[in-house]
Amino acid sequence: MTETEITKLLHIKASDRVLDVGGSMKQLTEINVDTLVDIIHPDDSNYNKHRLTAKHFLKLDIESQDLPFADKSFDICICTHTLEDLHWPFRIIGEISRVAKRGVIITPGRGMDCSFNSVNLTDWQTGSRRIPGTSHHHWLFENIHGRLIITPKNYPLLYSSGMNIVSWTGESECVYLWKDKINFFSDNELNLNFKKLITNYRKFNLANNRHIKLFPVVIFLDNPFFYLKEFTKLLLMKFNIIH
């Protein structure tokens, strides 16, 4: 989503006090940002170094530290392509909801972030490896009926049969517009119950099958010792040799 589209979506006025959370790597240059909060100053970026365009900068670890601002002290908060990078995004979601009156959260769309890239030997990030979405993302996001749904991104599961998405024609971004309070949900059991997580992924694929093209996993190689060990254990248990 472009800055022009964000401005129109939020009806940003010149008088609005705008907070940008996590935008150092790609600063907002058309929107008049009052304060940029990030752990890296734009001048210190290794990949996209540039001068600060916001009026103020606050260096803060948004995963472990609260925002040092009064409740509803910002008219608008913009958080784009940041939450999916965090190991634990829930603290900053609560803080954004506390310090701003309204805002927008933008992340990659769930289907897009599960889609495998093509082999590109000239890409230093992937090379000969095919990767689902972006390799450092930890969470998948959906906007379902005005509620932000957050699901763990599990790479071993995405590499398994029936999950190999090679083409996604749905929305490339998840855009969540909110006012007063961020309404979000994440099922904690999905981090603990792998069977439930598998069911969650399958339901997503089924609900979005018109947007998905799957590629079957032809062969999966694993160490045969593990299978021999488990098969032997199964036989021994069957004949009551071990319990």
C-alpha positions as CSV (number, residue, x, y, z in Angstrom):
1,M,0.0,0.0,0.0
2,T,1.4,3.4,-1.0
3,E,1.6,6.4,1.3
4,T,-1.1,8.1,-0.9
5,E,-3.4,5.2,-0.3
6,I,-2.7,5.2,3.4
7,T,-3.4,9.0,3.6
8,K,-6.7,8.5,1.8
9,L,-7.6,5.4,3.9
10,L,-7.0,7.3,7.2
11,H,-8.1,10.7,6.0
12,I,-4.9,12.2,7.5
13,K,-5.0,15.9,8.0
14,A,-2.0,18.3,8.3
15,S,-2.9,18.8,12.0
16,D,-2.9,15.1,12.9
17,R,-0.1,13.9,15.2
18,V,1.2,10.8,13.6
19,L,3.2,8.0,15.1
20,D,5.2,5.5,13.0
21,V,6.1,2.3,14.7
22,G,8.9,0.2,13.2
23,G,9.4,2.2,10.0
24,S,13.1,2.9,10.0
25,M,14.0,0.6,7.1
26,K,11.4,2.3,4.9
27,Q,10.5,5.6,6.2
28,L,7.2,7.4,5.4
29,T,8.3,10.5,3.4
30,E,5.0,11.8,2.1
31,I,3.1,11.6,5.4
32,N,4.1,14.2,8.0
33,V,5.3,11.9,10.9
34,D,5.7,13.4,14.3
35,T,7.6,10.5,15.9
36,L,9.3,7.4,14.6
37,V,9.8,4.6,17.0
38,D,12.2,1.8,16.1
39,I,15.2,-0.1,17.5
40,I,17.4,1.1,14.6
41,H,17.9,4.7,13.6
42,P,17.5,5.3,9.8
43,D,21.1,6.5,9.7
44,D,22.3,3.2,11.2
45,S,20.6,0.9,8.8
46,N,23.0,-1.5,7.0
47,Y,20.7,-2.0,4.0
48,N,18.9,1.2,3.4
49,K,20.7,4.1,5.2
50,H,19.0,7.5,4.9
51,R,18.4,10.6,7.0
52,L,15.5,10.9,9.5
53,T,12.4,12.4,7.9
54,A,10.2,12.3,11.0
55,K,10.3,15.3,13.5
56,H,11.4,13.0,16.3
57,F,13.1,9.6,16.7
58,L,12.8,7.3,19.7
59,K,15.1,4.2,19.9
60,L,13.1,1.5,21.6
61,D,12.9,-2.3,21.7
62,I,9.2,-2.6,21.0
63,E,9.1,-6.3,22.0
64,S,10.2,-5.6,25.5
65,Q,9.6,-2.0,26.3
66,D,6.4,0.0,26.6
67,L,5.9,3.2,24.6
68,P,6.7,6.2,26.9
69,F,3.6,8.2,25.7
70,A,0.4,9.2,27.4
71,D,-2.8,7.4,26.5
72,K,-4.3,8.6,23.2
73,S,-1.6,11.2,22.8
74,F,-1.3,10.5,19.0
75,D,-4.1,11.0,16.5
76,I,-2.9,8.2,14.2
77,C,-0.4,5.3,14.4
78,I,0.9,3.7,11.3
79,C,2.6,0.3,11.6
80,T,3.6,-1.3,8.3
81,H,5.5,-4.6,7.7
82,T,6.8,-4.7,11.2
83,L,4.7,-7.0,13.4
84,E,5.4,-10.2,11.4
85,D,9.2,-9.7,12.1
86,L,8.8,-9.8,15.9
87,H,9.1,-12.9,18.1
88,W,6.3,-11.5,20.3
89,P,4.2,-8.7,18.7
90,F,1.4,-8.7,21.2
91,R,3.0,-6.2,23.6
92,I,3.4,-3.5,21.0
93,I,-0.1,-4.1,19.6
94,G,-1.5,-3.3,23.0
95,E,0.8,-0.2,23.3
96,I,-0.2,1.1,19.9
97,S,-3.9,0.7,20.9
98,R,-3.2,2.6,24.1
99,V,-1.3,5.6,22.8
100,A,-3.1,6.3,19.5
101,K,-6.8,7.1,18.8
102,R,-6.8,5.2,15.5
103,G,-4.5,3.8,12.9
104,V,-3.6,1.1,10.4
105,I,-1.6,-2.1,10.6
106,I,-0.2,-3.5,7.4
107,T,1.5,-6.9,7.0
108,P,2.0,-9.4,4.2
109,G,-1.2,-11.2,3.5
110,R,-1.3,-14.7,5.0
111,G,-1.4,-16.5,1.6
112,M,1.3,-14.3,0.2
113,D,3.6,-15.0,3.1
114,C,3.1,-18.8,2.7
115,S,3.8,-18.9,-1.0
116,F,7.1,-20.4,-2.1
117,N,9.4,-18.3,-4.1
118,S,11.0,-19.5,-7.4
119,V,14.5,-20.7,-7.4
120,N,16.8,-17.7,-8.0
121,L,20.5,-18.4,-7.9
122,T,21.3,-14.7,-8.0
123,D,19.3,-13.8,-4.9
124,W,21.6,-13.8,-1.9
125,Q,18.7,-14.4,0.5
126,T,17.4,-17.6,-1.1
127,G,19.8,-18.9,-3.8
128,S,18.9,-22.4,-4.7
129,R,16.5,-22.8,-1.8
130,R,12.7,-22.3,-2.2
131,I,11.3,-20.5,0.8
132,P,7.7,-19.8,1.8
133,G,7.3,-16.1,2.0
134,T,10.0,-14.2,3.9
135,S,12.3,-16.3,5.9
136,H,12.5,-14.1,9.0
137,H,8.8,-13.7,9.5
138,H,7.3,-15.4,12.6
139,W,3.6,-14.7,12.3
140,L,0.8,-14.7,9.7
141,F,-2.0,-12.1,9.7
142,E,-5.6,-11.9,8.5
143,N,-8.3,-9.3,8.8
144,I,-11.5,-11.3,9.3
145,H,-14.6,-9.2,9.8
146,G,-12.7,-6.4,11.4
147,R,-10.7,-8.6,13.7
148,L,-6.9,-9.0,13.4
149,I,-6.2,-12.8,13.5
150,I,-2.6,-13.8,14.2
151,T,-1.3,-17.3,13.6
152,P,2.2,-18.7,14.1
153,K,4.2,-19.2,10.9
154,N,5.5,-22.8,11.1
155,Y,8.1,-23.5,8.4
156,P,8.3,-27.3,8.8
157,L,4.5,-27.4,8.3
158,L,4.7,-25.2,5.2
159,Y,7.3,-27.6,3.6
160,S,5.0,-30.6,4.1
161,S,2.6,-32.2,1.6
162,G,-0.6,-30.2,0.9
163,M,0.9,-27.0,2.1
164,N,3.2,-26.1,-0.8
165,I,1.6,-23.0,-2.2
166,V,3.3,-21.9,-5.4
167,S,0.8,-19.3,-6.5
168,W,-1.4,-16.9,-4.5
169,T,-3.9,-14.6,-6.3
170,G,-5.5,-13.2,-3.2
171,E,-4.6,-10.0,-1.4
172,S,-0.9,-9.4,-1.2
173,E,-1.2,-7.4,2.1
174,C,-3.3,-7.6,5.2
175,V,-4.6,-4.2,5.9
176,Y,-6.3,-3.7,9.3
177,L,-7.9,-0.3,10.0
178,W,-8.8,0.4,13.6
179,K,-10.3,3.1,15.8
180,D,-10.2,3.4,19.7
181,K,-9.0,-0.2,20.2
182,I,-7.2,-2.9,18.2
183,N,-9.4,-6.0,18.2
184,F,-7.0,-8.9,17.7
185,F,-6.9,-12.6,18.5
186,S,-4.3,-15.3,18.6
187,D,-5.0,-18.9,19.7
188,N,-2.2,-19.7,22.2
189,E,-2.8,-23.5,21.7
190,L,-1.5,-23.3,18.2
191,N,2.0,-23.0,19.6
192,L,1.6,-26.1,21.7
193,N,-0.8,-28.3,19.8
194,F,0.7,-29.2,16.4
195,K,-2.3,-31.2,15.3
196,K,-4.5,-28.1,15.9
197,L,-2.1,-26.0,13.9
198,I,-2.2,-28.4,11.0
199,T,-6.0,-28.2,11.0
200,N,-5.8,-24.4,11.1
201,Y,-3.5,-24.3,8.0
202,R,-5.7,-26.8,6.1
203,K,-8.9,-24.8,6.9
204,F,-7.1,-21.6,5.5
205,N,-6.2,-23.4,2.3
206,L,-9.7,-24.9,1.9
207,A,-11.4,-21.5,2.5
208,N,-9.0,-19.8,0.0
209,N,-8.7,-22.6,-2.6
210,R,-9.8,-20.3,-5.4
211,H,-6.6,-18.2,-4.7
212,I,-4.2,-21.0,-4.2
213,K,-2.2,-23.2,-6.5
214,L,-0.5,-26.1,-4.6
215,F,2.5,-28.1,-5.8
216,P,2.7,-31.7,-4.4
217,V,5.7,-32.8,-2.4
218,V,7.0,-35.6,-4.6
219,I,9.5,-37.0,-2.2
220,F,10.6,-36.1,1.3
221,L,13.9,-37.6,2.5
222,D,14.6,-38.2,6.2
223,N,17.1,-40.4,8.1
224,P,15.8,-44.0,7.7
225,F,17.3,-44.8,11.1
226,F,14.4,-43.0,12.8
227,Y,11.8,-45.0,10.9
228,L,13.6,-48.3,11.6
229,K,13.8,-47.4,15.3
230,E,10.1,-46.6,15.6
231,F,9.0,-49.6,13.6
232,T,11.1,-51.9,15.8
233,K,9.6,-50.3,18.9
234,L,6.1,-50.7,17.5
235,L,6.7,-54.5,16.9
236,L,8.2,-54.9,20.4
237,M,5.2,-53.2,22.0
238,K,2.8,-55.3,19.9
239,F,4.2,-58.5,21.3
240,N,4.4,-57.1,24.8
241,I,8.2,-57.3,24.9
242,I,8.3,-53.7,26.0
243,H,5.7,-51.4,27.4
